[in-house]
């Protein structure tokens, strides 16, 4: 078995496509009316469609999962976050773990938690 994609829910597909392109460089692979596949296997789905499938409320900022990315030049990435046109809501603005990895945690515009850290090989993991 192989993990194919990770799906996150969004209230505004266009805003999310822009967010993930501007900050992470993701491009649209497929755009199918409320379902968008981005490079790296990230899928955006319109909140109304998702709710019709699961018959449950969608809870942003639930802190139960996160999208994890690695970035060698995390200082430059932090500058990119600070300069972004929409305010970024931080969970951890900048922390350095005891093992040496530097990370930042924040939410995307829909409350999906994101962590960006220095690559594991830089701290021996």
N, CA, C and O atoms as a Tinker XYZ file with bonds, in Angstrom:
   500  protein
     1  N      0.838000   -1.171000    0.000000    73     2
     2  CA     0.000000    0.000000    0.000000    64     1     3
     3  C      0.885000    1.237000    0.000000    63     2     4     5
     4  O      1.990000    1.222000    0.542000    81     3
     5  N      0.386000    2.317000   -0.617000    73     3     6
     6  CA     1.156000    3.538000   -0.756000    64     5     7
     7  C      0.260000    4.736000   -0.441000    63     6     8     9
     8  O     -0.857000    4.829000   -0.950000    81     7
     9  N      0.743000    5.642000    0.390000    73     7    10
    10  CA     0.017000    6.881000    0.646000    64     9    11
    11  C      0.087000    7.736000   -0.610000    63    10    12    13
    12  O      1.177000    8.046000   -1.092000    81    11
    13  N     -1.045000    8.110000   -1.129000    73    11    14
    14  CA    -1.106000    8.822000   -2.403000    64    13    15
    15  C     -1.168000   10.339000   -2.225000    63    14    16    17
    16  O     -0.418000   11.073000   -2.870000    81    15
    17  N     -2.051000   10.804000   -1.360000    73    15    18
    18  CA    -2.246000   12.239000   -1.179000    64    17    19
    19  C     -2.588000   12.547000    0.271000    63    18    20    21
    20  O     -2.938000   11.661000    1.051000    81    19
    21  N     -2.480000   13.819000    0.607000    73    19    22
    22  CA    -2.990000   14.348000    1.862000    64    21    23
    23  C     -3.987000   15.428000    1.485000    63    22    24    25
    24  O     -3.664000   16.334000    0.717000    81    23
    25  N     -5.205000   15.337000    2.024000    73    23    26
    26  CA    -6.272000   16.273000    1.694000    64    25    27
    27  C     -6.512000   17.207000    2.872000    63    26    28    29
    28  O     -6.601000   16.770000    4.019000    81    27
    29  N     -6.615000   18.497000    2.572000    73    27    30
    30  CA    -7.018000   19.474000    3.580000    64    29    31
    31  C     -8.219000   20.239000    3.060000    63    30    32    33
    32  O     -8.415000   20.370000    1.851000    81    31
    33  N     -9.008000   20.735000    3.973000    73    31    34
    34  CA   -10.256000   21.412000    3.638000    64    33    35
    35  C    -10.025000   22.914000    3.648000    63    34    36    37
    36  O     -9.299000   23.442000    4.490000    81    35
    37  N    -10.661000   23.597000    2.689000    73    35    38
    38  CA   -10.533000   25.038000    2.584000    64    37    39
    39  C    -11.881000   25.692000    2.281000    63    38    40    41
    40  O    -12.718000   25.127000    1.578000    81    39
    41  N    -12.068000   26.873000    2.817000    73    39    42
    42  CA   -13.278000   27.638000    2.513000    64    41    43
    43  C    -13.125000   28.402000    1.208000    63    42    44    45
    44  O    -14.118000   28.770000    0.580000    81    43
    45  N    -11.897000   28.640000    0.801000    73    43    46
    46  CA   -11.631000   29.448000   -0.387000    64    45    47
    47  C    -10.483000   28.812000   -1.171000    63    46    48    49
    48  O     -9.310000   29.016000   -0.857000    81    47
    49  N    -10.840000   28.043000   -2.185000    73    47    50
    50  CA    -9.840000   27.306000   -2.981000    64    49    51
    51  C     -8.811000   28.258000   -3.592000    63    50    52    53
    52  O     -7.612000   27.985000   -3.540000    81    51
    53  N     -9.261000   29.359000   -4.164000    73    51    54
    54  CA    -8.331000   30.286000   -4.826000    64    53    55
    55  C     -7.329000   30.869000   -3.830000    63    54    56    57
    56  O     -6.141000   30.980000   -4.134000    81    55
    57  N     -7.809000   31.242000   -2.643000    73    55    58
    58  CA    -6.917000   31.773000   -1.608000    64    57    59
    59  C     -5.882000   30.723000   -1.210000    63    58    60    61
    60  O     -4.703000   31.037000   -1.049000    81    59
    61  N     -6.327000   29.473000   -1.053000    73    59    62
    62  CA    -5.409000   28.400000   -0.657000    64    61    63
    63  C     -4.409000   28.072000   -1.753000    63    62    64    65
    64  O     -3.237000   27.830000   -1.464000    81    63
    65  N     -4.851000   28.060000   -3.009000    73    63    66
    66  CA    -3.908000   27.821000   -4.111000    64    65    67
    67  C     -2.818000   28.889000   -4.101000    63    66    68    69
    68  O     -1.641000   28.576000   -4.278000    81    67
    69  N     -3.202000   30.132000   -3.897000    73    67    70
    70  CA    -2.237000   31.232000   -3.865000    64    69    71
    71  C     -1.287000   31.086000   -2.672000    63    70    72    73
    72  O     -0.078000   31.264000   -2.818000    81    71
    73  N     -1.820000   30.768000   -1.519000    73    71    74
    74  CA    -1.023000   30.605000   -0.300000    64    73    75
    75  C      0.059000   29.540000   -0.496000    63    74    76    77
    76  O      1.232000   29.778000   -0.209000    81    75
    77  N     -0.343000   28.368000   -0.986000    73    75    78
    78  CA     0.618000   27.269000   -1.142000    64    77    79
    79  C      1.575000   27.493000   -2.312000    63    78    80    81
    80  O      2.678000   26.947000   -2.312000    81    79
    81  N      1.179000   28.271000   -3.294000    73    79    82
    82  CA     2.104000   28.626000   -4.386000    64    81    83
    83  C      3.112000   29.666000   -3.887000    63    82    84    85
    84  O      4.319000   29.506000   -4.064000    81    83
    85  N      2.605000   30.724000   -3.268000    73    83    86
    86  CA     3.470000   31.816000   -2.832000    64    85    87
    87  C      4.499000   31.385000   -1.792000    63    86    88    89
    88  O      5.666000   31.767000   -1.879000    81    87
    89  N      4.077000   30.596000   -0.813000    73    87    90
    90  CA     4.976000   30.255000    0.289000    64    89    91
    91  C      5.760000   28.966000    0.072000    63    90    92    93
    92  O      6.875000   28.831000    0.575000    81    91
    93  N      5.188000   28.012000   -0.675000    73    91    94
    94  CA     5.827000   26.702000   -0.815000    64    93    95
    95  C      6.200000   26.359000   -2.256000    63    94    96    97
    96  O      6.905000   25.380000   -2.499000    81    95
    97  N      5.731000   27.157000   -3.208000    73    95    98
    98  CA     6.064000   26.916000   -4.604000    64    97    99
    99  C      5.238000   25.824000   -5.266000    63    98   100   101
   100  O      5.601000   25.360000   -6.347000    81    99
   101  N      4.134000   25.396000   -4.649000    73    99   102
   102  CA     3.304000   24.335000   -5.212000    64   101   103
   103  C      2.536000   24.838000   -6.426000    63   102   104   105
   104  O      2.049000   25.968000   -6.449000    81   103
   105  N      2.439000   23.995000   -7.412000    73   103   106
   106  CA     1.688000   24.290000   -8.632000    64   105   107
   107  C      0.443000   23.409000   -8.683000    63   106   108   109
   108  O      0.389000   22.351000   -8.057000    81   107
   109  N     -0.552000   23.862000   -9.436000    73   107   110
   110  CA    -1.773000   23.081000   -9.617000    64   109   111
   111  C     -1.515000   21.982000  -10.637000    63   110   112   113
   112  O     -1.048000   22.248000  -11.744000    81   111
   113  N     -1.820000   20.745000  -10.258000    73   111   114
   114  CA    -1.724000   19.599000  -11.154000    64   113   115
   115  C     -3.088000   19.343000  -11.793000    63   114   116   117
   116  O     -3.178000   19.062000  -12.988000    81   115
   117  N     -4.146000   19.442000  -10.991000    73   115   118
   118  CA    -5.508000   19.200000  -11.461000    64   117   119
   119  C     -6.457000   20.102000  -10.686000    63   118   120   121
   120  O     -6.377000   20.183000   -9.461000    81   119
   121  N     -7.352000   20.775000  -11.391000    73   119   122
   122  CA    -8.353000   21.639000  -10.767000    64   121   123
   123  C     -9.711000   21.188000  -11.269000    63   122   124   125
   124  O    -10.045000   21.381000  -12.438000    81   123
   125  N    -10.490000   20.590000  -10.387000    73   123   126
   126  CA   -11.754000   19.988000  -10.775000    64   125   127
   127  C    -12.890000   20.460000   -9.867000    63   126   128   129
   128  O    -13.380000   19.697000   -9.033000    81   127
   129  N    -13.302000   21.703000  -10.028000    73   127   130
   130  CA   -14.473000   22.251000   -9.344000    64   129   131
   131  C    -14.552000   21.891000   -7.867000    63   130   132   133
   132  O    -15.375000   21.069000   -7.463000    81   131
   133  N    -13.710000   22.498000   -7.083000    73   131   134
   134  CA   -13.736000   22.274000   -5.646000    64   133   135
   135  C    -12.778000   21.208000   -5.154000    63   134   136   137
   136  O    -12.682000   20.972000   -3.950000    81   135
   137  N    -12.076000   20.567000   -6.055000    73   135   138
   138  CA   -11.045000   19.583000   -5.720000    64   137   139
   139  C     -9.796000   19.937000   -6.516000    63   138   140   141
   140  O     -9.807000   19.917000   -7.746000    81   139
   141  N     -8.734000   20.256000   -5.815000    73   139   142
   142  CA    -7.505000   20.691000   -6.471000    64   141   143
   143  C     -6.338000   19.848000   -5.969000    63   142   144   145
   144  O     -6.119000   19.725000   -4.764000    81   143
   145  N     -5.597000   19.274000   -6.902000    73   143   146
   146  CA    -4.383000   18.554000   -6.547000    64   145   147
   147  C     -3.200000   19.468000   -6.862000    63   146   148   149
   148  O     -3.072000   19.988000   -7.970000    81   147
   149  N     -2.349000   19.648000   -5.867000    73   147   150
   150  CA    -1.140000   20.447000   -6.027000    64   149   151
   151  C      0.061000   19.519000   -6.136000    63   150   152   153
   152  O     -0.016000   18.343000   -5.780000    81   151
   153  N      1.163000   20.054000   -6.628000    73   151   154
   154  CA     2.396000   19.280000   -6.635000    64   153   155
   155  C      2.705000   18.849000   -5.206000    63   154   156   157
   156  O      2.227000   19.459000   -4.250000    81   155
   157  N      3.487000   17.820000   -5.070000    73   155   158
   158  CA     3.851000   17.209000   -3.795000    64   157   159
   159  C      2.706000   16.424000   -3.176000    63   158   160   161
   160  O      2.838000   15.927000   -2.058000    81   159
   161  N      1.569000   16.299000   -3.889000    73   159   162
   162  CA     0.476000   15.447000   -3.410000    64   161   163
   163  C     -0.482000   16.086000   -2.437000    63   162   164   165
   164  O     -1.289000   15.390000   -1.820000    81   163
   165  N     -0.414000   17.392000   -2.282000    73   163   166
   166  CA    -1.363000   18.065000   -1.405000    64   165   167
   167  C     -2.662000   18.315000   -2.161000    63   166   168   169
   168  O     -2.648000   18.850000   -3.270000    81   167
   169  N     -3.788000   17.926000   -1.559000    73   167   170
   170  CA    -5.094000   18.104000   -2.178000    64   169   171
   171  C     -5.888000   19.113000   -1.363000    63   170   172   173
   172  O     -5.960000   19.026000   -0.137000    81   171
   173  N     -6.480000   20.066000   -2.060000    73   171   174
   174  CA    -7.375000   21.043000   -1.443000    64   173   175
   175  C     -8.798000   20.665000   -1.814000    63   174   176   177
   176  O     -9.092000   20.392000   -2.977000    81   175
   177  N     -9.681000   20.651000   -0.820000    73   175   178
   178  CA   -11.077000   20.372000   -1.133000    64   177   179
   179  C    -11.958000   21.430000   -0.496000    63   178   180   181
   180  O    -11.768000   21.825000    0.654000    81   179
   181  N    -12.938000   21.878000   -1.287000    73   179   182
   182  CA   -13.896000   22.868000   -0.818000    64   181   183
   183  C    -14.635000   22.336000    0.412000    63   182   184   185
   184  O    -15.062000   21.182000    0.446000    81   183
   185  N    -14.774000   23.184000    1.402000    73   183   186
   186  CA   -15.398000   22.801000    2.673000    64   185   187
   187  C    -16.816000   22.261000    2.488000    63   186   188   189
   188  O    -17.199000   21.298000    3.152000    81   187
   189  N    -17.592000   22.865000    1.599000    73   187   190
   190  CA   -18.970000   22.406000    1.382000    64   189   191
   191  C    -18.995000   20.974000    0.839000    63   190   192   193
   192  O    -19.826000   20.167000    1.254000    81   191
   193  N    -18.102000   20.666000   -0.070000    73   191   194
   194  CA   -18.028000   19.306000   -0.622000    64   193   195
   195  C    -17.634000   18.320000    0.475000    63   194   196   197
   196  O    -18.248000   17.262000    0.615000    81   195
   197  N    -16.617000   18.666000    1.246000    73   195   198
   198  CA   -16.140000   17.778000    2.311000    64   197   199
   199  C    -17.244000   17.505000    3.326000    63   198   200   201
   200  O    -17.458000   16.362000    3.729000    81   199
   201  N    -17.947000   18.572000    3.740000    73   199   202
   202  CA   -19.035000   18.398000    4.707000    64   201   203
   203  C    -20.137000   17.497000    4.149000    63   202   204   205
   204  O    -20.749000   16.740000    4.902000    81   203
   205  N    -20.397000   17.566000    2.852000    73   203   206
   206  CA   -21.431000   16.707000    2.265000    64   205   207
   207  C    -21.008000   15.243000    2.264000    63   206   208   209
   208  O    -21.859000   14.354000    2.258000    81   207
   209  N    -19.696000   14.981000    2.270000    73   207   210
   210  CA   -19.190000   13.611000    2.311000    64   209   211
   211  C    -19.217000   13.038000    3.729000    63   210   212   213
   212  O    -19.642000   11.903000    3.942000    81   211
   213  N    -18.758000   13.836000    4.692000    73   211   214
   214  CA   -18.576000   13.285000    6.042000    64   213   215
   215  C    -19.748000   13.568000    6.984000    63   214   216   217
   216  O    -19.859000   12.937000    8.035000    81   215
   217  N    -20.615000   14.501000    6.624000    73   215   218
   218  CA   -21.775000   14.857000    7.460000    64   217   219
   219  C    -21.352000   15.248000    8.875000    63   218   220   221
   220  O    -21.996000   14.878000    9.856000    81   219
   221  N    -20.269000   15.995000    8.956000    73   219   222
   222  CA   -19.748000   16.494000   10.226000    64   221   223
   223  C    -19.265000   17.927000   10.009000    63   222   224   225
   224  O    -19.025000   18.362000    8.883000    81   223
   225  N    -19.133000   18.635000   11.113000    73   223   226
   226  CA   -18.569000   19.975000   11.049000    64   225   227
   227  C    -17.054000   19.893000   10.849000    63   226   228   229
   228  O    -16.407000   18.943000   11.289000    81   227
   229  N    -16.512000   20.888000   10.189000    73   227   230
   230  CA   -15.071000   20.999000   10.001000    64   229   231
   231  C    -14.556000   21.971000   11.056000    63   230   232   233
   232  O    -15.074000   23.080000   11.191000    81   231
   233  N    -13.544000   21.558000   11.796000    73   231   234
   234  CA   -13.030000   22.369000   12.893000    64   233   235
   235  C    -11.602000   22.794000   12.578000    63   234   236   237
   236  O    -10.682000   21.977000   12.611000    81   235
   237  N    -11.422000   24.068000   12.275000    73   235   238
   238  CA   -10.087000   24.607000   12.026000    64   237   239
   239  C     -9.326000   24.764000   13.330000    63   238   240   241
   240  O     -9.923000   24.784000   14.406000    81   239
   241  N     -8.024000   24.873000   13.234000    73   239   242
   242  CA    -7.138000   25.038000   14.383000    64   241   243
   243  C     -7.402000   23.999000   15.460000    63   242   244   245
   244  O     -7.396000   24.312000   16.650000    81   243
   245  N     -7.637000   22.751000   15.034000    73   243   246
   246  CA    -7.895000   21.694000   16.019000    64   245   247
   247  C     -6.612000   21.077000   16.563000    63   246   248   249
   248  O     -6.656000   20.332000   17.542000    81   247
   249  N     -5.481000   21.370000   15.952000    73   247   250
   250  CA    -4.165000   20.950000   16.438000    64   249   251
   251  C     -4.009000   19.437000   16.573000    63   250   252   253
   252  O     -3.210000   18.963000   17.380000    81   251
   253  N     -4.764000   18.687000   15.793000    73   251   254
   254  CA    -4.696000   17.231000   15.865000    64   253   255
   255  C     -3.746000   16.640000   14.827000    63   254   256   257
   256  O     -3.394000   15.463000   14.906000    81   255
   257  N     -3.334000   17.446000   13.863000    73   255   258
   258  CA    -2.393000   16.988000   12.839000    64   257   259
   259  C     -1.691000   18.208000   12.267000    63   258   260   261
   260  O     -2.092000   19.346000   12.509000    81   259
   261  N     -0.636000   17.951000   11.503000    73   259   262
   262  CA     0.060000   19.066000   10.868000    64   261   263
   263  C      0.666000   18.614000    9.552000    63   262   264   265
   264  O      0.938000   17.431000    9.343000    81   263
   265  N      0.870000   19.573000    8.679000    73   263   266
   266  CA     1.649000   19.361000    7.463000    64   265   267
   267  C      3.083000   19.726000    7.839000    63   266   268   269
   268  O      3.333000   20.812000    8.362000    81   267
   269  N      4.028000   18.814000    7.572000    73   267   270
   270  CA     5.416000   19.035000    7.967000    64   269   271
   271  C      6.277000   19.223000    6.729000    63   270   272   273
   272  O      6.238000   18.418000    5.798000    81   271
   273  N      7.050000   20.293000    6.732000    73   271   274
   274  CA     7.960000   20.616000    5.631000    64   273   275
   275  C      9.359000   20.833000    6.200000    63   274   276   277
   276  O      9.524000   21.182000    7.369000    81   275
   277  N     10.358000   20.619000    5.353000    73   275   278
   278  CA    11.731000   20.931000    5.740000    64   277   279
   279  C     12.283000   21.996000    4.813000    63   278   280   281
   280  O     12.030000   21.984000    3.608000    81   279
   281  N     13.039000   22.915000    5.389000    73   279   282
   282  CA    13.619000   24.041000    4.652000    64   281   283
   283  C     15.007000   24.311000    5.206000    63   282   284   285
   284  O     15.168000   24.573000    6.398000    81   283
   285  N     16.013000   24.247000    4.332000    73   283   286
   286  CA    17.393000   24.500000    4.769000    64   285   287
   287  C     17.588000   25.927000    5.273000    63   286   288   289
   288  O     18.241000   26.146000    6.293000    81   287
   289  N     17.027000   26.887000    4.562000    73   287   290
   290  CA    17.214000   28.287000    4.934000    64   289   291
   291  C     15.960000   28.799000    5.641000    63   290   292   293
   292  O     15.179000   29.567000    5.078000    81   291
   293  N     15.789000   28.363000    6.867000    73   291   294
   294  CA    14.563000   28.695000    7.595000    64   293   295
   295  C     14.481000   30.187000    7.913000    63   294   296   297
   296  O     13.384000   30.735000    8.025000    81   295
   297  N     15.625000   30.844000    8.059000    73   295   298
   298  CA    15.608000   32.287000    8.320000    64   297   299
   299  C     14.973000   33.042000    7.150000    63   298   300   301
   300  O     14.181000   33.962000    7.358000    81   299
   301  N     15.321000   32.653000    5.925000    73   299   302
   302  CA    14.712000   33.289000    4.742000    64   301   303
   303  C     13.226000   32.957000    4.646000    63   302   304   305
   304  O     12.425000   33.801000    4.244000    81   303
   305  N     12.859000   31.733000    5.014000    73   303   306
   306  CA    11.451000   31.363000    4.999000    64   305   307
   307  C     10.663000   32.207000    6.002000    63   306   308   309
   308  O      9.541000   32.624000    5.712000    81   307
   309  N     11.239000   32.461000    7.172000    73   307   310
   310  CA    10.568000   33.314000    8.164000    64   309   311
   311  C     10.360000   34.727000    7.621000    63   310   312   313
   312  O      9.325000   35.343000    7.873000    81   311
   313  N     11.332000   35.236000    6.881000    73   311   314
   314  CA    11.177000   36.553000    6.256000    64   313   315
   315  C     10.031000   36.531000    5.244000    63   314   316   317
   316  O      9.272000   37.493000    5.132000    81   315
   317  N      9.915000   35.427000    4.513000    73   315   318
   318  CA     8.832000   35.263000    3.540000    64   317   319
   319  C      7.475000   35.259000    4.245000    63   318   320   321
   320  O      6.520000   35.870000    3.766000    81   319
   321  N      7.396000   34.572000    5.381000    73   319   322
   322  CA     6.156000   34.563000    6.164000    64   321   323
   323  C      5.810000   35.968000    6.652000    63   322   324   325
   324  O      4.666000   36.411000    6.551000    81   323
   325  N      6.820000   36.656000    7.181000    73   323   326
   326  CA     6.585000   38.008000    7.706000    64   325   327
   327  C      6.127000   38.980000    6.622000    63   326   328   329
   328  O      5.359000   39.903000    6.894000    81   327
   329  N      6.593000   38.773000    5.407000    73   327   330
   330  CA     6.254000   39.678000    4.301000    64   329   331
   331  C      4.969000   39.276000    3.580000    63   330   332   333
   332  O      4.514000   40.000000    2.694000    81   331
   333  N      4.374000   38.135000    3.943000    73   331   334
   334  CA     3.204000   37.650000    3.219000    64   333   335
   335  C      2.050000   38.628000    3.350000    63   334   336   337
   336  O      1.880000   39.274000    4.384000    81   335
   337  N      1.255000   38.731000    2.285000    73   335   338
   338  CA     0.188000   39.733000    2.207000    64   337   339
   339  C     -0.930000   39.534000    3.232000    63   338   340   341
   340  O     -1.607000   40.494000    3.599000    81   339
   341  N     -1.128000   38.312000    3.692000    73   339   342
   342  CA    -2.119000   38.039000    4.737000    64   341   343
   343  C     -1.378000   37.814000    6.052000    63   342   344   345
   344  O     -0.275000   37.266000    6.055000    81   343
   345  N     -1.970000   38.228000    7.161000    73   343   346
   346  CA    -1.297000   37.964000    8.451000    64   345   347
   347  C     -1.184000   36.465000    8.710000    63   346   348   349
   348  O     -2.126000   35.711000    8.464000    81   347
   349  N     -0.042000   36.047000    9.200000    73   347   350
   350  CA     0.205000   34.648000    9.538000    64   349   351
   351  C     -0.086000   34.472000   11.034000    63   350   352   353
   352  O      0.384000   35.256000   11.858000    81   351
   353  N     -0.854000   33.450000   11.371000    73   351   354
   354  CA    -1.144000   33.136000   12.771000    64   353   355
   355  C     -0.148000   32.065000   13.210000    63   354   356   357
   356  O     -0.184000   30.931000   12.733000    81   355
   357  N      0.740000   32.448000   14.129000    73   355   358
   358  CA     1.800000   31.548000   14.588000    64   357   359
   359  C      1.357000   30.746000   15.799000    63   358   360   361
   360  O      0.606000   31.233000   16.644000    81   359
   361  N      1.831000   29.516000   15.871000    73   359   362
   362  CA     1.700000   28.692000   17.062000    64   361   363
   363  C      3.018000   28.785000   17.827000    63   362   364   365
   364  O      3.029000   29.052000   19.028000    81   363
   365  N      4.126000   28.561000   17.124000    73   363   366
   366  CA     5.473000   28.772000   17.646000    64   365   367
   367  C      6.195000   29.619000   16.609000    63   366   368   369
   368  O      6.478000   29.137000   15.513000    81   367
   369  N      6.490000   30.841000   16.926000    73   367   370
   370  CA     7.136000   31.738000   15.964000    64   369   371
   371  C      8.506000   31.210000   15.548000    63   370   372   373
   372  O      8.885000   31.289000   14.380000    81   371
   373  N      9.226000   30.682000   16.499000    73   371   374
   374  CA    10.573000   30.173000   16.233000    64   373   375
   375  C     11.032000   29.444000   17.481000    63   374   376   377
   376  O     11.103000   30.033000   18.560000    81   375
   377  N     11.340000   28.184000   17.342000    73   375   378
   378  CA    11.910000   27.464000   18.474000    64   377   379
   379  C     13.060000   26.600000   17.969000    63   378   380   381
   380  O     13.101000   26.192000   16.808000    81   379
   381  N     13.981000   26.340000   18.872000    73   379   382
   382  CA    15.066000   25.408000   18.568000    64   381   383
   383  C     14.968000   24.277000   19.576000    63   382   384   385
   384  O     15.067000   24.494000   20.784000    81   383
   385  N     14.771000   23.066000   19.066000    73   383   386
   386  CA    14.659000   21.901000   19.929000    64   385   387
   387  C     16.014000   21.565000   20.550000    63   386   388   389
   388  O     17.056000   22.001000   20.061000    81   387
   389  N     15.988000   20.792000   21.619000    73   387   390
   390  CA    17.215000   20.387000   22.315000    64   389   391
   391  C     18.183000   19.671000   21.381000    63   390   392   393
   392  O     19.395000   19.723000   21.591000    81   391
   393  N     17.656000   18.997000   20.342000    73   391   394
   394  CA    18.518000   18.257000   19.406000    64   393   395
   395  C     19.033000   19.145000   18.271000    63   394   396   397
   396  O     19.730000   18.661000   17.380000    81   395
   397  N     18.696000   20.445000   18.295000    73   395   398
   398  CA    19.275000   21.386000   17.345000    64   397   399
   399  C     18.388000   21.780000   16.173000    63   398   400   401
   400  O     18.730000   22.705000   15.436000    81   399
   401  N     17.260000   21.108000   15.981000    73   399   402
   402  CA    16.387000   21.459000   14.862000    64   401   403
   403  C     15.631000   22.751000   15.175000    63   402   404   405
   404  O     15.093000   22.927000   16.269000    81   403
   405  N     15.603000   23.645000   14.194000    73   403   406
   406  CA    14.858000   24.901000   14.305000    64   405   407
   407  C     13.539000   24.743000   13.569000    63   406   408   409
   408  O     13.509000   24.227000   12.451000    81   407
   409  N     12.441000   25.185000   14.189000    73   407   410
   410  CA    11.129000   25.037000   13.577000    64   409   411
   411  C     10.266000   26.268000   13.809000    63   410   412   413
   412  O     10.474000   27.044000   14.741000    81   411
   413  N      9.290000   26.411000   12.921000    73   411   414
   414  CA     8.237000   27.407000   13.069000    64   413   415
   415  C      6.924000   26.666000   12.819000    63   414   416   417
   416  O      6.847000   25.811000   11.936000    81   415
   417  N      5.896000   26.995000   13.594000    73   415   418
   418  CA     4.565000   26.408000   13.387000    64   417   419
   419  C      3.563000   27.534000   13.234000    63   418   420   421
   420  O      3.602000   28.529000   13.957000    81   419
   421  N      2.659000   27.356000   12.275000    73   419   422
   422  CA     1.655000   28.377000   11.994000    64   421   423
   423  C      0.474000   27.719000   11.295000    63   422   424   425
   424  O      0.539000   26.554000   10.902000    81   423
   425  N     -0.598000   28.477000   11.145000    73   423   426
   426  CA    -1.789000   27.972000   10.471000    64   425   427
   427  C     -1.884000   28.525000    9.065000    63   426   428   429
   428  O     -1.496000   29.663000    8.799000    81   427
   429  N     -2.412000   27.695000    8.159000    73   427   430
   430  CA    -2.768000   28.222000    6.842000    64   429   431
   431  C     -4.060000   29.028000    7.008000    63   430   432   433
   432  O     -4.607000   29.066000    8.110000    81   431
   433  N     -4.562000   29.666000    5.961000    73   431   434
   434  CA    -5.760000   30.517000    6.111000    64   433   435
   435  C     -7.005000   29.784000    6.615000    63   434   436   437
   436  O     -7.958000   30.429000    7.053000    81   435
   437  N     -7.016000   28.451000    6.562000    73   435   438
   438  CA    -8.178000   27.687000    7.014000    64   437   439
   439  C     -7.950000   26.980000    8.346000    63   438   440   441
   440  O     -8.772000   26.167000    8.768000    81   439
   441  N     -6.849000   27.283000    8.999000    73   439   442
   442  CA    -6.587000   26.692000   10.302000    64   441   443
   443  C     -5.925000   25.332000   10.269000    63   442   444   445
   444  O     -5.924000   24.620000   11.273000    81   443
   445  N     -5.356000   24.954000    9.122000    73   443   446
   446  CA    -4.574000   23.718000    9.045000    64   445   447
   447  C     -3.175000   24.020000    9.575000    63   446   448   449
   448  O     -2.522000   24.957000    9.116000    81   447
   449  N     -2.720000   23.231000   10.535000    73   447   450
   450  CA    -1.434000   23.466000   11.179000    64   449   451
   451  C     -0.285000   23.047000   10.263000    63   450   452   453
   452  O     -0.315000   21.980000    9.650000    81   451
   453  N      0.721000   23.906000   10.187000    73   451   454
   454  CA     1.901000   23.673000    9.356000    64   453   455
   455  C      3.142000   23.823000   10.231000    63   454   456   457
   456  O      3.237000   24.743000   11.044000    81   455
   457  N      4.094000   22.900000   10.051000    73   455   458
   458  CA     5.402000   23.033000   10.683000    64   457   459
   459  C      6.446000   23.060000    9.586000    63   458   460   461
   460  O      6.407000   22.253000    8.658000    81   459
   461  N      7.377000   23.988000    9.697000    73   459   462
   462  CA     8.528000   24.034000    8.799000    64   461   463
   463  C      9.764000   23.979000    9.690000    63   462   464   465
   464  O      9.943000   24.803000   10.587000    81   463
   465  N     10.613000   22.986000    9.420000    73   463   466
   466  CA    11.813000   22.817000   10.221000    64   465   467
   467  C     13.041000   22.630000    9.356000    63   466   468   469
   468  O     12.946000   22.322000    8.168000    81   467
   469  N     14.178000   22.819000    9.965000    73   467   470
   470  CA    15.416000   22.549000    9.247000    64   469   471
   471  C     15.493000   21.042000    8.991000    63   470   472   473
   472  O     14.989000   20.254000    9.791000    81   471
   473  N     16.117000   20.636000    7.885000    73   471   474
   474  CA    16.164000   19.209000    7.531000    64   473   475
   475  C     16.774000   18.345000    8.627000    63   474   476   477
   476  O     17.688000   18.754000    9.344000    81   475
   477  N     16.239000   17.153000    8.727000    73   475   478
   478  CA    16.679000   16.242000    9.791000    64   477   479
   479  C     18.158000   15.904000    9.680000    63   478   480   481
   480  O     18.820000   15.715000   10.700000    81   479
   481  N     18.692000   15.822000    8.459000    73   479   482
   482  CA    20.110000   15.461000    8.335000    64   481   483
   483  C     21.020000   16.543000    8.915000    63   482   484   485
   484  O     22.179000   16.276000    9.232000    81   483
   485  N     20.494000   17.771000    9.055000    73   483   486
   486  CA    21.304000   18.835000    9.631000    64   485   487
   487  C     21.482000   18.667000   11.140000    63   486   488   489
   488  O     22.434000   19.193000   11.717000    81   487
   489  N     20.570000   17.939000   11.773000    73   487   490
   490  CA    20.684000   17.743000   13.221000    64   489   491
   491  C     20.876000   16.283000   13.607000    63   490   492   493
   492  O     20.739000   15.922000   14.776000    81   491
   493  N     21.197000   15.436000   12.615000    73   491   494
   494  CA    21.578000   14.062000   12.908000    64   493   495
   495  C     20.438000   13.058000   12.946000    63   494   496   497
   496  O     20.646000   11.907000   13.328000    81   495
   497  N     19.227000   13.476000   12.553000    73   495   498
   498  CA    18.089000   12.551000   12.610000    64   497   499
   499  C     17.888000   11.790000   11.352000    63   498   500
   500  O     16.967000   10.978000   11.263000    81   499
